[in-house]
Amino acid sequence: MNIFEELKSLSDESYKSFIIKLVPTNHNILGVRMPLLKKLAKKITKESPYEFLALDKGNNYEMIMLEGLVISSLKIPFSDLVSYIETYMKKIDNWAQVDSFVMNFKGIKKDKEVVFNMLKPWLNSKEEFIVRTALLILLSYYVNKEYLQNIFDISNKITHKGHYVFMGNAWLISVCMAKFPEETILFFKDNRLDKLTHNKAIQKSRESNRVSKEHKNLLKTLKRI
């Protein structure tokens, strides 16, 4: 199976134009819709995943995204995935390749403590999209009572100034607000976030349909001037 040729056959010029506007990237875009990419990733994972992971993906947006989807579909211990993940993260240059990859993971829920302990070097990385990857893993799989205080501590310690780190951190806290409003309001009242992140987290919380009107009004008073 020639994956690149198959991707070309699935490309859509109108969708390509849409993605070019939506996703800032230096990768070459073909314009393949996500449901088709996921279907192809499933096929690759079933037939020859490691052969595909070993291929040179060049500078193609969809080939690199497929790599992430295949990695996150593999049903093997997370510790065995780390080398593949770190290779993949070095190729990422946009939020979409992070988000699709993280939210497709099959095995994190079974290996949560192991994965959590592996996130620290990624959270401290100098690379914007590696830090975002770690934040989105927290957002997607760890916003619960057990890890809530850990998340607040991590959020406070984020120092990377990249836009997509800033947005990921604010998004993370807004999800905490939706699930644990009382605890997160206390965090909003006393945290070490910079003003921009603090206010963006409040904005995203107030935009959420999962946050009550009463809490939205309270959050408005906690915005920093």
Sequence and secondary structure as in RCSB ss.txt:
>XXXX:A:sequence
MNIFEELKSLSDESYKSFIIKLVPTNHNILGVRMPLLKKLAKKITKESPYEFLALDKGNNYEMIMLEGLVISSLK
IPFSDLVSYIETYMKKIDNWAQVDSFVMNFKGIKKDKEVVFNMLKPWLNSKEEFIVRTALLILLSYYVNKEYLQN
IFDISNKITHKGHYVFMGNAWLISVCMAKFPEETILFFKDNRLDKLTHNKAIQKSRESNRVSKEHKNLLKTLKRI
>XXXX:A:secstr
  HHHHHHHH  HHHHHHHHHH   SSB     HHHHHHHHHHHHHH HHHHHTS  TTBHHHHHHHHHHHHH  
S HHHHHHHHHHHHTT  SHHHHHHHHTT SSGGGSHHHHHHHSHHHHT SSHHHHHHHHHHHHHH  STTTHHH
HHHHHHH     HHHHHHHHHHHHHHHHH HHHHHHHHHS    HHHHHHHHHHHHH TTS HHHHHHHHHT   
